[in-house]
Amino acid sequence: MATLTTSKMTTNKTELGTVVPQAEWIAARKELLRKEKEFSRLRDELARQRRALPWEKVEQNYVFDGPKGKETLADLFAGRSQMIVYHFMFAPGWKEGCPSCSFLADGFDGAAVHLAHRDTTFLAISRATLPEIEAFKKRMGWRFKWVSSFANDFNYDYHVSFSTEEQAKGKGKVNYNYDMTEFPSEEGPGTSVFYKNKAGEIFHTYSSYARGLDPMVATYQWLDLTPKGRDEDGLAHTMAWVRHHDKYVDGDVVDVKALYVQPARTEE
């Protein structure tokens, strides 16, 4: 908030904030607005630098299992030049997709329609088999396109799936978010962006992982406007409160000590 002199303010403390006369509230709000505008300019500049990153050519001919059969990476563009892929954490044999990824995915359907009208295809890719994906997608009521990379190395090449061998070689650490780090699951979240030119060549232009996905979580952006914010201080795993949208129960108590646990396997 603004650096106002408290001795000149008529204040009244509440549970979460300080109540002041309207004129003083406006002054404080204008000071924060100045900082918000500065942040917006910095964000725009960061976006410009992101677009200016060099590209790498995709040489691998990936083939995916989709609702209408086999599709290459080129096919997935669906006639557009740009494609955004969400790497959805869902391994073969899991009973369901990751709750945190599902938290993001609840906003995909609306965005995909608008993106398509800006020459951009949006879809999700997971290592789970297509039948597993289709069943979970139906349960959640989603419509966005979602294909399986079960039969190729796409997930491994973009560092969102970690083999037993990789975890053993790294002594518990895996290559995630451009560093060797400990990770609590065999799958990781991320997003990757691709471009296809008129000659049909495909280029990888950007990938982001971990908190780099934060701007894509619409619910968090709304919560950040409220007095309580995300209200995750003290949680061992910040998303411990998140549930699949068909699993919320009124009055549910969050275990503050709970760590992330990947979804159970069908045989468990």
C-alpha positions as CSV (number, residue, x, y, z in Angstrom):
1,M,0.0,0.0,0.0
2,A,1.0,3.7,-0.1
3,T,3.5,5.1,2.3
4,L,1.1,7.4,4.0
5,T,1.9,8.9,7.5
6,T,-0.4,7.0,9.9
7,S,-0.5,9.9,12.4
8,K,-2.6,11.9,9.8
9,M,-5.0,9.0,9.2
10,T,-8.2,8.3,11.1
11,T,-7.9,4.5,11.2
12,N,-9.9,1.6,12.4
13,K,-8.4,-1.9,12.4
14,T,-10.5,-4.8,11.1
15,E,-9.6,-8.5,11.1
16,L,-7.7,-8.2,7.8
17,G,-7.2,-4.5,7.0
18,T,-7.3,-0.9,8.1
19,V,-10.4,1.3,7.5
20,V,-9.7,5.0,6.6
21,P,-11.8,7.9,5.2
22,Q,-12.5,7.8,1.5
23,A,-10.0,10.5,0.6
24,E,-7.2,8.6,2.2
25,W,-8.3,5.4,0.6
26,I,-8.2,7.0,-2.8
27,A,-4.7,8.3,-2.1
28,A,-3.5,4.9,-1.2
29,R,-5.3,3.3,-4.2
30,K,-3.7,5.8,-6.6
31,E,-0.2,4.9,-5.2
32,L,-0.9,1.2,-5.7
33,L,-2.3,2.0,-9.2
34,R,1.0,3.7,-10.1
35,K,2.9,0.5,-9.1
36,E,0.3,-1.7,-11.0
37,K,0.9,0.4,-14.2
38,E,4.7,0.0,-13.8
39,F,4.2,-3.7,-13.4
40,S,2.0,-3.8,-16.6
41,R,4.8,-2.0,-18.6
42,L,7.4,-4.5,-17.2
43,R,5.1,-7.4,-18.2
44,D,4.7,-6.0,-21.7
45,E,8.4,-5.7,-22.1
46,L,8.9,-9.3,-20.8
47,A,6.4,-10.5,-23.3
48,R,8.3,-8.7,-26.1
49,Q,11.5,-10.4,-24.9
50,R,9.7,-13.7,-24.9
51,R,8.6,-13.3,-28.5
52,A,12.2,-12.4,-29.4
53,L,13.7,-15.6,-28.1
54,P,15.5,-17.8,-30.7
55,W,13.7,-20.8,-31.9
56,E,14.8,-24.5,-32.2
57,K,13.7,-26.7,-35.1
58,V,11.7,-29.8,-34.2
59,E,13.2,-32.7,-36.1
60,Q,11.4,-35.5,-34.4
61,N,8.3,-36.9,-36.2
62,Y,6.0,-37.3,-33.2
63,V,2.8,-39.3,-33.8
64,F,-0.1,-39.0,-31.2
65,D,-3.3,-40.9,-30.5
66,G,-6.2,-38.5,-30.9
67,P,-10.0,-38.8,-30.9
68,K,-10.0,-39.3,-34.7
69,G,-7.0,-41.6,-34.9
70,K,-3.2,-41.1,-35.4
71,E,-2.0,-37.5,-35.7
72,T,1.4,-36.0,-36.3
73,L,2.6,-32.9,-34.5
74,A,2.0,-31.1,-37.8
75,D,-1.5,-32.3,-37.9
76,L,-2.2,-31.0,-34.4
77,F,-1.8,-27.4,-35.7
78,A,-5.2,-27.9,-37.5
79,G,-4.4,-25.5,-40.3
80,R,-3.0,-22.7,-38.0
81,S,0.6,-21.4,-37.7
82,Q,0.8,-21.3,-33.9
83,M,0.1,-24.0,-31.3
84,I,0.1,-23.9,-27.5
85,V,0.4,-27.3,-25.8
86,Y,-0.5,-27.8,-22.1
87,H,1.5,-30.7,-20.6
88,F,-1.2,-32.2,-18.5
89,M,0.1,-34.5,-15.7
90,F,-1.6,-37.8,-16.4
91,A,0.5,-41.0,-16.6
92,P,-0.6,-44.3,-17.9
93,G,-2.4,-46.3,-15.2
94,W,-3.4,-43.3,-13.1
95,K,-7.0,-43.3,-11.9
96,E,-7.4,-39.7,-12.8
97,G,-5.5,-36.6,-14.0
98,C,-3.6,-34.3,-11.6
99,P,-5.9,-32.1,-9.5
100,S,-3.6,-29.1,-9.9
101,C,-3.6,-29.5,-13.7
102,S,-7.4,-29.9,-13.6
103,F,-7.5,-26.6,-11.7
104,L,-5.9,-24.9,-14.8
105,A,-7.9,-27.0,-17.3
106,D,-11.2,-25.7,-16.0
107,G,-10.5,-22.6,-17.9
108,F,-9.3,-24.1,-21.2
109,D,-12.5,-24.5,-23.1
110,G,-13.3,-20.8,-23.3
111,A,-9.7,-19.8,-24.1
112,A,-9.4,-22.3,-26.9
113,V,-12.2,-20.8,-28.9
114,H,-10.7,-17.3,-28.7
115,L,-7.2,-18.5,-29.5
116,A,-8.4,-20.3,-32.6
117,H,-9.4,-16.8,-34.0
118,R,-5.9,-15.5,-33.4
119,D,-4.3,-18.2,-35.6
120,T,-3.4,-20.3,-32.5
121,T,-4.5,-23.9,-31.8
122,F,-4.7,-24.9,-28.1
123,L,-4.7,-28.5,-26.8
124,A,-3.4,-30.7,-24.0
125,I,-1.1,-33.7,-24.3
126,S,-0.6,-36.4,-21.7
127,R,1.3,-39.7,-21.6
128,A,-1.9,-41.5,-20.4
129,T,-3.6,-43.7,-23.0
130,L,-6.3,-42.2,-25.1
131,P,-9.1,-44.3,-23.4
132,E,-7.9,-43.1,-20.0
133,I,-7.9,-39.5,-21.2
134,E,-11.3,-39.7,-22.8
135,A,-12.9,-41.2,-19.7
136,F,-11.5,-38.5,-17.4
137,K,-12.3,-35.8,-19.9
138,K,-15.9,-37.0,-20.0
139,R,-16.1,-37.1,-16.2
140,M,-14.9,-33.5,-16.0
141,G,-17.2,-32.2,-18.8
142,W,-14.3,-30.7,-20.8
143,R,-14.4,-30.1,-24.6
144,F,-10.9,-29.0,-25.4
145,K,-8.7,-31.3,-27.6
146,W,-6.5,-33.7,-25.7
147,V,-4.3,-36.3,-27.2
148,S,-2.0,-39.1,-26.0
149,S,1.8,-39.2,-26.3
150,F,1.8,-42.8,-24.9
151,A,3.5,-44.2,-28.0
152,N,6.3,-41.5,-28.4
153,D,8.9,-39.6,-26.4
154,F,7.3,-36.2,-26.6
155,N,6.8,-35.9,-22.9
156,Y,10.4,-37.0,-22.1
157,D,11.9,-34.7,-24.7
158,Y,10.1,-31.7,-23.3
159,H,11.0,-32.7,-19.7
160,V,7.5,-33.2,-18.3
161,S,7.8,-37.0,-17.8
162,F,10.5,-38.7,-15.8
163,S,11.5,-42.3,-16.3
164,T,12.6,-44.5,-13.4
165,E,16.0,-44.6,-15.0
166,E,16.2,-40.8,-15.1
167,Q,15.2,-40.5,-11.5
168,A,17.8,-43.2,-10.4
169,K,20.6,-41.6,-12.5
170,G,19.8,-38.2,-10.9
171,K,19.6,-39.7,-7.4
172,G,16.1,-38.4,-7.0
173,K,16.5,-35.3,-9.1
174,V,15.2,-34.8,-12.6
175,N,15.6,-32.3,-15.4
176,Y,12.7,-29.9,-14.8
177,N,12.3,-26.2,-15.4
178,Y,15.8,-26.0,-16.9
179,D,17.6,-27.4,-13.8
180,M,18.1,-30.6,-11.9
181,T,15.6,-30.6,-9.1
182,E,13.7,-32.9,-6.8
183,F,10.2,-33.5,-8.0
184,P,7.4,-35.4,-6.2
185,S,5.8,-37.1,-9.3
186,E,6.7,-39.0,-12.4
187,E,4.9,-36.3,-14.4
188,G,5.3,-32.5,-14.3
189,P,3.2,-29.6,-15.5
190,G,4.2,-27.2,-18.3
191,T,3.3,-25.5,-21.5
192,S,5.1,-25.4,-24.8
193,V,4.6,-23.2,-27.8
194,F,5.3,-24.2,-31.4
195,Y,5.2,-22.4,-34.8
196,K,4.8,-24.0,-38.3
197,N,5.9,-22.1,-41.3
198,K,4.4,-22.3,-44.8
199,A,7.0,-24.9,-45.8
200,G,5.6,-27.1,-43.0
201,E,8.7,-26.8,-40.8
202,I,7.9,-26.8,-37.1
203,F,9.8,-24.8,-34.5
204,H,9.7,-24.9,-30.7
205,T,9.6,-21.2,-29.5
206,Y,8.9,-21.4,-25.8
207,S,8.3,-23.6,-22.8
208,S,7.4,-22.7,-19.2
209,Y,7.1,-24.8,-16.1
210,A,6.4,-24.6,-12.4
211,R,5.4,-21.1,-11.3
212,G,5.9,-19.9,-14.8
213,L,2.3,-21.3,-15.3
214,D,0.9,-19.0,-12.6
215,P,-0.5,-16.4,-15.1
216,M,-2.5,-19.2,-16.7
217,V,-4.4,-20.0,-13.5
218,A,-7.5,-17.8,-13.8
219,T,-8.8,-18.6,-10.3
220,Y,-5.5,-17.4,-8.7
221,Q,-5.7,-14.1,-10.6
222,W,-9.2,-13.5,-9.2
223,L,-8.1,-14.5,-5.7
224,D,-5.1,-12.1,-5.8
225,L,-7.7,-9.2,-5.9
226,T,-9.3,-10.3,-2.6
227,P,-8.3,-9.3,1.0
228,K,-7.4,-13.0,1.8
229,G,-5.6,-13.5,-1.4
230,R,-4.7,-17.2,-2.1
231,D,-4.8,-17.9,1.6
232,E,-2.1,-20.6,1.2
233,D,0.4,-19.4,3.9
234,G,1.2,-22.2,6.2
235,L,0.4,-25.0,3.7
236,A,3.2,-27.5,3.1
237,H,1.9,-27.8,-0.5
238,T,0.3,-24.5,-1.7
239,M,-2.4,-26.3,-3.8
240,A,-3.3,-28.7,-1.0
241,W,-6.8,-27.1,-0.9
242,V,-7.4,-27.7,-4.6
243,R,-9.8,-30.5,-5.6
244,H,-11.2,-31.8,-8.9
245,H,-14.3,-29.7,-9.4
246,D,-16.5,-32.6,-8.8
247,K,-14.9,-33.4,-5.4
248,Y,-15.3,-30.3,-3.4
249,V,-17.3,-30.7,-0.2
250,D,-18.6,-27.8,1.9
251,G,-16.8,-27.6,5.2
252,D,-13.8,-29.7,3.9
253,V,-10.8,-29.2,6.2
254,V,-7.4,-28.8,4.5
255,D,-4.5,-30.7,5.9
256,V,-1.8,-28.0,6.3
257,K,0.9,-30.6,6.4
258,A,-0.1,-32.5,3.3
259,L,2.5,-32.7,0.6
260,Y,1.7,-33.3,-3.1
261,V,0.9,-36.9,-3.9
262,Q,0.4,-38.0,-7.5
263,P,-3.0,-39.7,-8.3
264,A,-3.3,-43.3,-7.4
265,R,-2.9,-46.0,-9.9
266,T,-5.8,-48.2,-11.0
267,E,-4.3,-51.2,-9.3
268,E,-3.8,-49.4,-6.0
